[in-house]
Amino acid sequence: MAEDITVLAYVSQYKEKYYFNEELGKLPDRVRNEILMCLIMIVEEAGGVAELGFTPEGEVFLDSYCEEGDLGYDAISGGLLVREVEREHADLLEELTLWYRTRDVLGGQEGK
């Protein structure tokens, strides 16, 4: 991904860990759990890393990729799963876009 993106969350098969960027503000547990569920599903099926974040324009992005030399990563499944999440969780992604774009306007107040 581009260097100027802001990562909100990622799940890594390699580190067997997940990460949420708390510097962006606190998200409700329901939203955090739904994001985590989506990212874990992608990683369990395709391998590698799945991440969700924001472009400099404030748009949500979702990506699946692998470390160099990972022959077990299934790029086709990763791409299909990303599209599936984008389709089935479109409302969540729209909410996240609105949250990200308005969080600074609200004076740094926490999300919902």
Secondary structure as UniProt FT lines:
FT   TURN            3..4
FT   STRAND          6..12
FT   TURN            13..16
FT   STRAND          17..20
FT   HELIX           22..24
FT   HELIX           29..46
FT   STRAND          49..54
FT   TURN            56..57
FT   STRAND          60..65
FT   TURN            68..69
FT   TURN            71..72
FT   HELIX           75..88
FT   HELIX           90..102
FT   TURN            103..107
//
